[in-house]
Amino acid sequence: MNDRLLTDRTAVIYGGGAIGGATARVFAREGARVFIAGRTPARLDALASAIAAEGGTVVTAQLDVHDQRAVERHAEQVASTAGGIDIAMNAVSIPHDQGTVLADLSVEAFMEPIDGFLRALFITSKAVAPFMGRERPGVILTLSEPGAKLAAPGILGHGVSAAGKEAFSRLLAAELAPSNIRVVDIRPHAIVDAPAAGSYTRELFHQFAEASGTSVQGFLADALAQGTLLKRLPTLAEVAEMAVFLASDRASSVTGTVINLSAGALVD
């Protein structure tokens, strides 16, 4: 009996960084045929080798998710090869400013995460949607952050971007439901092991850690984790396992919502 959750599913993951890589490995473990696209060939090659060594199936492609035509061609190639697309996840990272207040923030820095993340979501979702929901339901997964609902100084661009990603997912769910496609957003807090896995958050949190006279891991454990109900932060494994569950038939009635993985930093 095959009890893997994503057997015979085709999944496209955009972004080969910490979250994308962790999710790709768990998707492959659960039987999906994984296509992962990102900007850095060396990182993609290392991920492909790891997945192959674990017995999974993965195909990689170097891709700029802001190049709409290139993303469309890639989706067309995946669908042609695999007979369609069942799952898509956007895990693209956009380095951006956090910590600068309005008086010192440029409009370019403010707009960077808003344009970067939302443009990537629009382009990738538009590319995969035509190949989903034919023989079985399709699933589009997005990622946001607690900044979507926080009222805190220094995160204007970040917070508006996070709120925009959640609004995009909610509205897209309504639009694609008649096409048999679910859309779900995952909102983790700062992921405790992401910096060590090569995430851009290492550089992002370094400035805060330095100001506090501690290390990045110390800042995460002391400043951020202590602000959660559980007194800890989510892990890459927890995000990846949730993504697998949401992409599977076990979550077949879940759409148009945000899954809160903030460990209680936010309480809905």
C-alpha positions as CSV (number, residue, x, y, z in Angstrom):
1,M,0.0,0.0,0.0
2,N,1.4,3.4,-1.0
3,D,0.6,5.9,1.8
4,R,2.7,8.8,0.5
5,L,0.7,12.0,0.4
6,L,1.7,13.3,-3.0
7,T,2.2,10.1,-5.1
8,D,2.1,10.9,-8.9
9,R,1.7,14.6,-8.3
10,T,3.7,17.2,-10.2
11,A,4.9,20.1,-8.1
12,V,6.7,23.3,-9.2
13,I,8.6,25.2,-6.6
14,Y,9.9,28.6,-7.4
15,G,13.0,29.5,-5.2
16,G,15.8,27.1,-4.3
17,G,16.6,28.7,-1.0
18,A,16.0,27.5,2.6
19,I,12.2,27.2,2.4
20,G,12.1,26.1,-1.2
21,G,14.8,23.5,-0.7
22,A,13.3,22.1,2.5
23,T,9.8,21.9,0.8
24,A,11.2,20.3,-2.4
25,R,12.9,17.5,-0.3
26,V,9.7,16.7,1.6
27,F,7.5,16.9,-1.5
28,A,9.9,14.4,-3.2
29,R,9.8,12.2,-0.1
30,E,6.0,12.1,-0.3
31,G,6.1,10.9,-3.9
32,A,5.8,14.1,-6.0
33,R,7.8,14.7,-9.1
34,V,9.4,18.0,-8.3
35,F,10.4,20.8,-10.7
36,I,12.4,23.5,-8.9
37,A,13.4,26.8,-10.5
38,G,15.7,29.4,-9.0
39,R,18.5,31.9,-9.8
40,T,21.6,30.0,-8.4
41,P,22.7,26.9,-10.4
42,A,25.1,25.8,-7.6
43,R,22.3,25.8,-5.0
44,L,20.0,24.0,-7.4
45,D,22.6,21.3,-8.2
46,A,23.3,20.7,-4.6
47,L,19.5,20.3,-3.9
48,A,19.0,18.0,-6.8
49,S,21.9,15.8,-5.6
50,A,20.4,15.6,-2.1
51,I,17.0,14.7,-3.4
52,A,18.3,12.1,-5.8
53,A,20.4,10.6,-3.0
54,E,17.2,10.2,-1.0
55,G,15.4,8.5,-3.9
56,G,13.3,11.4,-5.0
57,T,12.7,12.8,-8.5
58,V,13.6,16.4,-9.3
59,V,14.3,18.5,-12.3
60,T,15.9,21.9,-11.9
61,A,15.9,25.1,-14.0
62,Q,17.7,28.4,-13.7
63,L,15.0,31.0,-13.9
64,D,14.3,34.7,-13.1
65,V,10.7,34.8,-11.8
66,H,10.4,38.4,-12.9
67,D,10.8,37.4,-16.5
68,Q,7.2,36.6,-17.3
69,R,7.8,35.0,-20.7
70,A,10.6,32.7,-19.3
71,V,8.3,31.6,-16.5
72,E,5.5,30.9,-18.9
73,R,7.8,28.8,-21.1
74,H,9.0,26.9,-18.1
75,A,5.5,26.1,-17.0
76,E,4.6,25.0,-20.5
77,Q,7.6,22.7,-20.6
78,V,6.8,21.2,-17.2
79,A,3.1,20.6,-18.1
80,S,4.2,19.1,-21.4
81,T,6.6,16.7,-19.8
82,A,4.5,15.7,-16.8
83,G,1.0,16.0,-18.3
84,G,0.0,18.9,-16.2
85,I,0.8,20.7,-13.0
86,D,-0.8,19.8,-9.7
87,I,1.0,21.9,-7.1
88,A,2.9,25.2,-7.3
89,M,4.7,27.0,-4.4
90,N,6.3,30.4,-4.6
91,A,9.2,30.5,-2.2
92,V,11.2,33.2,-3.9
93,S,13.2,35.5,-1.6
94,I,13.5,39.2,-2.2
95,P,16.1,40.9,0.1
96,H,14.7,44.1,1.4
97,D,15.0,46.8,4.1
98,Q,13.7,46.3,7.6
99,G,14.5,48.7,10.5
100,T,14.3,52.0,8.6
101,V,11.5,54.3,9.6
102,L,9.6,56.6,7.3
103,A,11.7,59.7,7.7
104,D,14.8,57.8,6.5
105,L,13.1,55.4,4.1
106,S,13.4,55.9,0.3
107,V,10.4,55.2,-1.9
108,E,12.6,52.7,-3.8
109,A,13.4,50.8,-0.6
110,F,9.7,50.9,0.4
111,M,8.5,49.5,-2.9
112,E,11.2,46.8,-3.3
113,P,9.5,44.0,-1.4
114,I,6.0,45.1,-2.5
115,D,6.9,45.0,-6.2
116,G,9.4,42.1,-5.9
117,F,7.2,39.7,-4.0
118,L,3.8,40.5,-5.6
119,R,5.2,40.6,-9.1
120,A,6.7,37.2,-8.6
121,L,3.4,35.8,-7.2
122,F,1.4,37.3,-10.1
123,I,3.7,36.0,-12.8
124,T,4.1,32.4,-11.4
125,S,0.5,32.0,-10.5
126,K,-0.6,33.2,-14.0
127,A,1.9,30.8,-15.6
128,V,0.8,27.6,-13.8
129,A,-3.0,28.1,-13.4
130,P,-3.8,27.1,-17.0
131,F,-2.3,23.7,-16.4
132,M,-4.0,22.9,-13.1
133,G,-7.4,21.5,-12.1
134,R,-7.9,19.3,-15.1
135,E,-7.8,15.7,-13.9
136,R,-7.6,16.5,-10.2
137,P,-7.6,19.6,-8.0
138,G,-4.7,22.0,-8.3
139,V,-3.0,23.8,-5.4
140,I,-1.1,27.1,-5.3
141,L,0.8,27.8,-2.0
142,T,2.1,31.2,-1.1
143,L,4.2,32.4,1.8
144,S,3.8,35.5,4.0
145,E,5.0,36.8,7.3
146,P,3.5,38.1,10.6
147,G,4.3,41.6,9.4
148,A,1.0,41.4,7.5
149,K,-0.8,42.1,10.8
150,L,1.8,43.7,13.1
151,A,1.9,47.4,14.0
152,A,5.6,48.0,14.5
153,P,8.0,50.7,13.3
154,G,10.6,50.1,10.6
155,I,8.7,47.5,8.6
156,L,6.6,49.7,6.2
157,G,7.6,48.0,3.0
158,H,7.8,44.5,4.5
159,G,4.5,44.8,6.3
160,V,2.6,46.1,3.3
161,S,4.2,43.4,1.1
162,A,3.2,40.6,3.6
163,A,-0.4,41.9,3.8
164,G,-0.5,42.1,0.0
165,K,0.6,38.5,-0.4
166,E,-2.2,37.4,1.9
167,A,-4.8,39.5,0.0
168,F,-3.5,38.2,-3.3
169,S,-3.9,34.6,-2.1
170,R,-7.4,35.2,-0.8
171,L,-8.6,36.9,-3.9
172,L,-6.9,34.4,-6.2
173,A,-8.6,31.6,-4.3
174,A,-12.0,33.1,-5.2
175,E,-11.0,33.5,-8.8
176,L,-9.6,30.0,-9.3
177,A,-12.1,28.0,-7.3
178,P,-14.3,27.4,-10.4
179,S,-11.3,26.0,-12.1
180,N,-10.8,23.4,-9.4
181,I,-7.8,25.1,-7.9
182,R,-7.2,25.8,-4.2
183,V,-5.0,28.7,-3.0
184,V,-3.5,28.7,0.6
185,D,-1.1,31.1,2.2
186,I,1.4,29.9,4.9
187,R,2.5,32.5,7.4
188,P,5.5,31.4,9.5
189,H,7.3,33.6,11.9
190,A,11.1,34.0,11.5
191,I,12.3,30.4,10.9
192,V,14.9,29.5,13.4
193,D,17.1,27.3,11.2
194,A,16.7,29.3,8.0
195,P,19.8,31.5,8.4
196,A,22.1,28.5,8.8
197,A,20.5,27.0,5.7
198,G,21.5,29.9,3.6
199,S,18.5,32.1,3.8
200,Y,18.8,35.8,3.1
201,T,17.4,36.3,6.6
202,R,20.9,35.8,8.0
203,E,21.9,39.2,6.6
204,L,18.6,40.7,7.5
205,F,18.8,39.7,11.2
206,H,22.5,40.4,11.5
207,Q,21.9,44.1,11.8
208,F,19.4,43.6,14.7
209,A,21.7,41.0,16.4
210,E,24.6,43.4,16.1
211,A,22.6,46.2,17.7
212,S,21.6,43.9,20.5
213,G,25.2,42.7,21.1
214,T,24.4,39.1,20.3
215,S,24.6,36.6,17.4
216,V,21.9,35.9,14.9
217,Q,20.8,32.7,16.6
218,G,20.9,34.6,19.9
219,F,18.6,37.3,18.6
220,L,16.2,34.7,17.2
221,A,16.2,32.7,20.5
222,D,16.0,35.6,22.9
223,A,14.3,38.6,21.1
224,L,11.9,36.9,18.7
225,A,11.2,33.5,20.3
226,Q,10.3,35.0,23.6
227,G,7.6,37.1,21.9
228,T,5.7,34.0,21.0
229,L,3.2,32.0,23.1
230,L,5.3,28.8,22.6
231,K,8.6,30.6,23.4
232,R,10.1,29.1,20.2
233,L,10.2,29.7,16.5
234,P,9.0,27.5,13.6
235,T,11.5,25.3,11.8
236,L,12.0,24.6,8.1
237,A,10.8,21.1,8.6
238,E,7.5,22.4,10.2
239,V,6.9,24.7,7.2
240,A,7.7,22.0,4.7
241,E,5.5,19.4,6.4
242,M,2.6,21.9,6.5
243,A,3.1,22.6,2.8
244,V,2.8,18.9,2.1
245,F,-0.3,18.5,4.1
246,L,-2.0,21.5,2.4
247,A,-1.0,20.3,-1.0
248,S,-2.5,16.8,-0.3
249,D,-6.0,15.5,-0.5
250,R,-6.2,15.6,3.3
251,A,-6.6,19.3,3.0
252,S,-9.0,19.2,0.1
253,S,-11.5,21.7,1.7
254,V,-8.9,24.3,2.7
255,T,-8.6,27.3,0.4
256,G,-8.7,31.1,0.6
257,T,-7.1,31.2,4.1
258,V,-3.9,31.9,5.9
259,I,-2.2,29.1,7.9
260,N,-0.7,30.6,11.0
261,L,2.7,29.1,11.8
262,S,3.9,31.9,14.0
263,A,4.2,29.8,17.2
264,G,1.8,32.3,18.7
265,A,3.5,35.5,17.8
266,L,0.1,36.3,16.2
267,V,-3.2,34.9,17.5
268,D,-6.1,35.0,15.1
